[in-house]
Amino acid sequence: MSSIRCVGIVGGGQLAVMMTEAAHRLGLQVEALARCPDDPIFRILPNARVGDARCEEDLQWLADRTDVLTFDHELIDHRVLARLEADGVVSRPGSCALSVAVNKQLQADLFTALGLRQPDTIVVSDVNAALTAIRAFDDAAVLKTATGGYDGRGVLLDVSESVVRQWFRSEVGTVLVQRREAIADELAVQVVRGADGIVAGYAPVRTVQSDGMCSYVSVPGEFDDSLERTAITIASQIATAIDVVGLLTVEFFVVDGELMVNELAARPHNSGHLTIEATRTSQFENHMRAVAGLPLGSTAMVVPAAAMANVIGGLTPAARGALFGDEVAVHLYGKRSRPGRKIGHVTAVADSPQEAIVRAVRAANELQTTV
């Protein structure tokens, strides 16, 4: 029987909200350290604290009130976390896993050490080295900042010299220059690893990107069975290698019919939101089960097919009263509107992934408006 009764969540965004809702269903208490006073977490945890996830004092405040820490974002300093762990603070995932999750250079090193296929990568720290690397890939390259990038931020697709030079003037730091691959499809897989080392995998989802941000996902992904099994095996291998306790999401490219690892996140992930409606145990509940040392729940699907589409930008005037029927679930995060910002998502269930995609995308388009 687990002795953990209260979980401290570092972060106050929509992931923290959905983790908290799952924790409460499990009978767990939750405290949170939010970044801003208008973060969504205050809707359900009005006594959450605003603080800096990189500040040892703020993390210690949360640790003093809880039995274990977990995270809804990667904007942390794993070295600060490691010092707290040395003093007895329990964090899941721990500083080792998070040091990899927050740094794409370390991810690339890990994939190499595990013998996993990934895009050819050259690590640089100045503009001239970047331009040389781009030429080595015959100008077919993508640039990614090693840290701090998400939802298309920190990624440069236009590798013309003038644009690259302008990008580096923003002091982007360490950069990965990767060969641009002929990507046929993209998929993501969630695995959850318990405190006892047991790993369970969810069905891989097909992901569709727009401007570097996930637009919608669907399941079944309708990939070759062996490809899907391999994706789950690789994600499980990575979770064990970096000692993740909780959710790990691994994103893949499909190139020439084979998997190529892209990047990972050691937390619940946008591509797994549909598990709330589509599976026996959502990614959020299984993450909290793992963090609290409880047995993992079933990852089996409970519907024939599902799709999730993000609501981005702003809401139409009628959005909050919109009704779509039992086949569509609407999740609005309570965030302020902003161009390119994820402010909600919808999940649709159906008899086929194609039908679910149509329902989800239609509902999201009816809800969102440009701002």
C-alpha positions as CSV (number, residue, x, y, z in Angstrom):
1,M,0.0,0.0,0.0
2,S,1.4,3.4,-1.0
3,S,2.2,5.9,1.7
4,I,1.8,8.8,-0.7
5,R,-1.2,10.9,0.1
6,C,-0.4,14.3,-1.4
7,V,1.2,15.1,-4.7
8,G,2.9,18.4,-5.5
9,I,2.6,19.5,-9.2
10,V,5.2,21.9,-10.5
11,G,3.2,23.9,-13.0
12,G,-0.3,25.2,-13.3
13,G,-1.4,24.7,-17.0
14,Q,-4.0,22.5,-18.5
15,L,-1.8,19.4,-17.8
16,A,-1.7,20.2,-14.1
17,V,-5.5,20.6,-14.2
18,M,-6.1,17.2,-15.8
19,M,-3.6,15.6,-13.5
20,T,-5.3,17.1,-10.5
21,E,-8.7,15.9,-11.6
22,A,-7.3,12.4,-12.0
23,A,-5.6,12.6,-8.6
24,H,-8.8,13.6,-6.9
25,R,-10.6,10.6,-8.4
26,L,-7.9,8.4,-6.9
27,G,-8.4,10.0,-3.5
28,L,-5.1,11.9,-3.6
29,Q,-4.6,15.5,-2.4
30,V,-2.7,18.0,-4.6
31,E,-0.8,21.2,-4.1
32,A,0.6,23.2,-7.1
33,L,3.3,25.7,-7.9
34,A,2.0,27.8,-10.8
35,R,3.9,30.2,-13.0
36,C,1.3,32.9,-13.3
37,P,-1.7,34.0,-11.2
38,D,-4.1,33.4,-14.1
39,D,-3.0,29.8,-14.8
40,P,-5.8,27.3,-15.2
41,I,-4.9,25.4,-12.0
42,F,-6.5,28.2,-9.8
43,R,-9.9,27.2,-11.1
44,I,-9.7,24.0,-9.1
45,L,-6.9,24.7,-6.6
46,P,-7.5,28.3,-5.5
47,N,-4.7,28.1,-2.9
48,A,-2.0,27.2,-5.4
49,R,1.1,29.3,-5.1
50,V,2.7,31.4,-7.8
51,G,6.5,30.8,-8.0
52,D,9.5,29.9,-10.1
53,A,10.0,26.3,-11.0
54,R,13.8,27.0,-11.2
55,C,14.0,28.4,-7.7
56,E,15.1,26.1,-5.0
57,E,13.1,27.9,-2.3
58,D,9.9,27.7,-4.2
59,L,10.4,24.0,-4.9
60,Q,11.2,23.4,-1.3
61,W,8.0,25.1,-0.3
62,L,6.0,22.7,-2.4
63,A,8.1,19.7,-1.2
64,D,7.5,20.6,2.4
65,R,3.7,20.3,1.9
66,T,3.6,17.1,-0.2
67,D,5.0,13.6,-0.4
68,V,6.2,13.6,-4.0
69,L,6.8,16.2,-6.8
70,T,5.8,15.8,-10.4
71,F,5.7,18.2,-13.3
72,D,3.5,19.6,-16.1
73,H,6.3,21.3,-18.0
74,E,10.0,21.1,-18.7
75,L,10.9,24.7,-17.7
76,I,12.9,23.5,-14.7
77,D,16.5,23.4,-13.6
78,H,17.3,19.7,-13.0
79,R,20.4,20.6,-11.0
80,V,18.2,22.4,-8.4
81,L,16.0,19.4,-8.3
82,A,18.9,17.1,-7.8
83,R,20.0,19.1,-4.8
84,L,16.5,18.7,-3.3
85,E,16.6,14.9,-4.0
86,A,19.9,14.7,-2.2
87,D,18.1,16.1,0.9
88,G,15.4,13.5,0.6
89,V,12.8,15.1,-1.7
90,V,11.1,12.5,-3.9
91,S,10.3,13.6,-7.5
92,R,8.8,11.5,-10.3
93,P,10.2,11.6,-12.9
94,G,13.4,12.5,-11.1
95,S,16.2,14.9,-12.0
96,C,18.0,12.3,-14.2
97,A,15.0,11.7,-16.5
98,L,14.2,15.4,-16.6
99,S,17.8,16.4,-17.5
100,V,17.2,14.4,-20.7
101,A,13.6,15.6,-21.2
102,V,14.6,19.3,-21.1
103,N,17.6,19.0,-23.5
104,K,17.4,17.8,-27.1
105,Q,21.1,17.4,-27.3
106,L,21.0,14.9,-24.4
107,Q,18.1,13.2,-26.1
108,A,20.1,12.8,-29.3
109,D,23.0,11.4,-27.3
110,L,20.7,8.9,-25.6
111,F,19.2,7.7,-28.9
112,T,22.7,7.1,-30.2
113,A,23.7,5.2,-27.1
114,L,20.6,3.0,-27.4
115,G,21.3,2.4,-31.1
116,L,18.0,4.1,-32.2
117,R,17.6,5.6,-35.7
118,Q,17.2,9.3,-35.7
119,P,17.9,12.2,-38.1
120,D,21.6,12.9,-38.8
121,T,22.5,15.6,-36.2
122,I,25.3,18.1,-35.8
123,V,25.4,20.1,-32.6
124,V,26.6,23.7,-32.9
125,S,26.9,26.8,-30.7
126,D,27.5,29.6,-33.2
127,V,26.1,30.8,-36.5
128,N,29.2,29.9,-38.7
129,A,29.2,26.3,-37.4
130,A,25.5,26.1,-38.1
131,L,26.0,27.3,-41.7
132,T,28.7,24.8,-42.2
133,A,26.5,22.0,-40.9
134,I,23.6,23.1,-43.2
135,R,25.9,22.9,-46.2
136,A,27.0,19.4,-45.1
137,F,23.3,18.4,-45.4
138,D,23.1,20.1,-48.9
139,D,20.8,22.8,-47.4
140,A,18.2,20.2,-46.5
141,A,18.2,20.9,-42.7
142,V,16.2,21.8,-39.7
143,L,17.5,23.8,-36.8
144,K,16.3,23.2,-33.2
145,T,17.4,24.9,-30.0
146,A,18.6,22.3,-27.5
147,T,16.5,23.7,-24.7
148,G,13.3,25.8,-24.3
149,G,11.5,25.0,-27.5
150,Y,8.0,23.6,-27.8
151,D,4.9,23.9,-30.1
152,G,7.0,25.0,-33.0
153,R,9.1,27.5,-30.9
154,G,12.8,27.1,-31.1
155,V,12.6,25.4,-34.5
156,L,13.9,27.0,-37.8
157,L,12.8,25.5,-41.1
158,D,14.1,28.4,-43.4
159,V,17.8,27.8,-43.4
160,S,18.8,30.5,-45.8
161,E,21.9,32.3,-44.6
162,S,20.3,35.6,-43.9
163,V,17.5,34.0,-41.8
164,V,19.9,31.8,-39.9
165,R,22.1,34.8,-39.1
166,Q,19.2,36.7,-37.8
167,W,18.0,33.8,-35.7
168,F,21.3,33.5,-34.0
169,R,21.2,37.1,-33.0
170,S,18.6,36.1,-30.5
171,E,21.2,34.2,-28.5
172,V,19.6,30.8,-29.1
173,G,22.5,28.9,-27.5
174,T,23.3,25.3,-28.3
175,V,21.5,24.2,-31.6
176,L,20.9,20.9,-33.2
177,V,21.3,21.0,-37.0
178,Q,19.4,18.0,-38.3
179,R,19.1,16.6,-41.8
180,R,15.6,17.2,-43.1
181,E,14.0,13.8,-43.8
182,A,11.3,12.8,-46.3
183,I,8.7,12.1,-43.6
184,A,5.8,10.0,-44.7
185,D,3.9,10.0,-41.4
186,E,4.3,11.0,-37.8
187,L,3.3,9.0,-34.7
188,A,3.5,9.3,-31.0
189,V,3.3,6.7,-28.2
190,Q,2.7,7.1,-24.5
191,V,4.1,4.6,-22.1
192,V,3.7,4.7,-18.3
193,R,6.3,3.2,-16.0
194,G,5.4,2.5,-12.4
195,A,7.6,3.0,-9.3
196,D,8.1,-0.8,-9.4
197,G,9.5,-0.7,-13.0
198,I,6.5,-2.2,-14.7
199,V,5.8,-0.5,-18.1
200,A,2.5,-0.3,-19.9
201,G,2.0,1.1,-23.3
202,Y,-0.9,2.9,-25.1
203,A,-1.8,2.3,-28.7
204,P,0.3,4.6,-30.9
205,V,-1.5,7.6,-32.3
206,R,-1.1,9.2,-35.8
207,T,-0.2,12.9,-35.4
208,V,-0.7,15.7,-37.9
209,Q,1.3,18.9,-37.4
210,S,0.6,22.4,-38.5
211,D,3.3,25.2,-38.1
212,G,5.2,22.9,-35.8
213,M,2.3,22.4,-33.5
214,C,0.1,19.3,-33.2
215,S,-3.1,19.9,-35.0
216,Y,-4.9,16.6,-34.5
217,V,-4.2,13.0,-33.6
218,S,-6.1,9.8,-34.2
219,V,-6.3,6.3,-32.9
220,P,-6.0,3.5,-34.2
221,G,-3.1,5.1,-36.0
222,E,-3.5,2.4,-38.8
223,F,0.2,1.8,-39.0
224,D,1.7,-1.6,-39.7
225,D,1.3,-3.8,-36.6
226,S,5.0,-4.5,-36.4
227,L,5.7,-0.7,-36.6
228,E,3.4,0.0,-33.7
229,R,4.9,-2.8,-31.6
230,T,8.3,-1.5,-32.3
231,A,7.3,2.0,-31.3
232,I,6.0,0.8,-27.9
233,T,9.1,-1.3,-27.4
234,I,11.4,1.7,-28.1
235,A,9.4,4.0,-25.8
236,S,9.6,1.4,-23.0
237,Q,13.3,1.0,-23.6
238,I,13.8,4.7,-23.3
239,A,11.6,5.0,-20.1
240,T,13.7,2.3,-18.4
241,A,17.0,3.7,-19.6
242,I,16.4,7.1,-18.0
243,D,14.4,5.7,-15.0
244,V,11.2,7.5,-15.7
245,V,8.4,7.0,-13.2
246,G,5.2,8.3,-14.7
247,L,4.3,9.1,-18.3
248,L,6.8,9.2,-21.2
249,T,5.8,10.3,-24.6
250,V,8.0,9.5,-27.6
251,E,7.5,11.2,-31.0
252,F,8.5,9.3,-34.2
253,F,8.9,10.0,-37.9
254,V,8.1,7.3,-40.4
255,V,10.7,7.4,-43.1
256,D,11.0,4.8,-45.8
257,G,8.6,2.6,-43.8
258,E,10.8,2.6,-40.7
259,L,10.7,4.5,-37.4
260,M,13.0,7.4,-36.7
261,V,13.0,8.8,-33.1
262,N,12.3,12.6,-33.0
263,E,12.0,13.7,-29.4
264,L,10.5,12.9,-26.0
265,A,8.6,14.4,-23.1
266,A,8.6,12.9,-19.6
267,R,5.0,14.0,-18.6
268,P,1.5,13.7,-20.0
269,H,1.4,15.0,-23.5
270,N,-1.0,16.7,-25.9
271,S,-1.0,13.7,-28.2
272,G,-2.4,11.6,-25.4
273,H,-5.3,13.7,-24.4
274,L,-7.8,11.5,-26.2
275,T,-7.0,8.7,-23.7
276,I,-9.5,10.4,-21.4
277,E,-12.4,9.3,-23.6
278,A,-10.7,6.5,-25.5
279,T,-9.0,4.2,-22.9
280,R,-9.9,2.4,-19.7
281,T,-7.3,4.5,-17.8
282,S,-6.3,8.0,-19.1
283,Q,-2.7,9.1,-19.4
284,F,-3.4,11.5,-16.5
285,E,-4.7,8.9,-14.1
286,N,-1.9,6.4,-15.0
287,H,0.7,9.2,-14.5
288,M,-0.7,9.9,-11.0
289,R,-0.9,6.2,-10.2
290,A,2.8,5.8,-11.0
291,V,3.8,9.0,-9.2
292,A,1.9,7.9,-6.1
293,G,3.2,4.3,-6.2
294,L,-0.2,2.8,-7.0
295,P,-0.7,-0.1,-9.5
296,L,-1.1,1.0,-13.1
297,G,-4.5,0.9,-14.8
298,S,-5.4,-0.7,-18.0
299,T,-4.4,1.1,-21.2
300,A,-6.9,-0.8,-23.4
301,M,-9.2,1.2,-25.7
302,V,-12.9,1.3,-24.8
303,V,-14.1,2.8,-28.2
304,P,-13.5,1.7,-31.8
305,A,-11.7,4.9,-32.7
306,A,-11.0,8.4,-31.5
307,A,-9.5,11.7,-32.6
308,M,-8.3,14.8,-30.7
309,A,-8.1,18.3,-32.3
310,N,-6.6,21.3,-30.6
311,V,-8.5,24.6,-30.1
312,I,-6.1,27.3,-30.9
313,G,-6.1,31.1,-30.7
314,G,-9.5,32.3,-29.4
315,L,-13.0,31.2,-28.8
316,T,-16.1,32.2,-30.8
317,P,-18.8,34.1,-28.8
318,A,-21.0,31.0,-28.8
319,A,-18.2,28.5,-27.9
320,R,-18.9,28.0,-24.3
321,G,-22.5,27.0,-25.0
322,A,-21.7,24.8,-28.0
323,L,-23.2,21.3,-28.0
324,F,-22.0,18.6,-30.3
325,G,-23.6,15.4,-29.0
326,D,-22.3,12.5,-27.0
327,E,-19.6,11.7,-29.6
328,V,-17.7,14.8,-28.9
329,A,-16.1,16.0,-25.6
330,V,-15.0,19.6,-25.3
331,H,-12.2,20.6,-22.9
332,L,-11.6,24.3,-22.5
333,Y,-8.7,25.4,-20.4
334,G,-9.7,28.8,-19.2
335,K,-6.7,30.4,-20.8
336,R,-6.6,33.9,-22.3
337,S,-6.7,34.1,-26.1
338,R,-3.5,34.5,-27.9
339,P,-2.4,33.7,-31.5
340,G,-1.0,30.2,-31.7
341,R,-1.9,29.4,-28.1
342,K,-3.6,26.1,-27.2
343,I,-6.7,27.1,-25.3
344,G,-8.6,23.8,-25.4
345,H,-9.1,20.5,-27.2
346,V,-12.0,18.4,-28.4
347,T,-12.0,14.6,-28.6
348,A,-14.4,12.7,-30.9
349,V,-15.2,9.0,-30.8
350,A,-16.5,7.0,-33.8
351,D,-16.5,3.7,-35.5
352,S,-13.4,4.7,-37.6
353,P,-10.5,7.1,-37.1
354,Q,-11.5,8.9,-40.3
355,E,-15.0,9.6,-39.0
356,A,-13.5,10.6,-35.6
357,I,-11.1,13.1,-37.3
358,V,-13.9,14.7,-39.2
359,R,-16.0,15.2,-36.1
360,A,-13.1,16.5,-34.0
361,V,-11.8,18.9,-36.6
362,R,-15.3,20.2,-37.3
363,A,-16.0,20.8,-33.7
364,A,-12.6,22.6,-33.1
365,N,-13.2,24.8,-36.1
366,E,-16.6,25.8,-34.7
367,L,-15.1,26.7,-31.4
368,Q,-12.0,28.6,-32.3
369,T,-11.4,31.9,-34.0
370,T,-8.3,33.8,-34.9
371,V,-7.1,36.5,-32.5
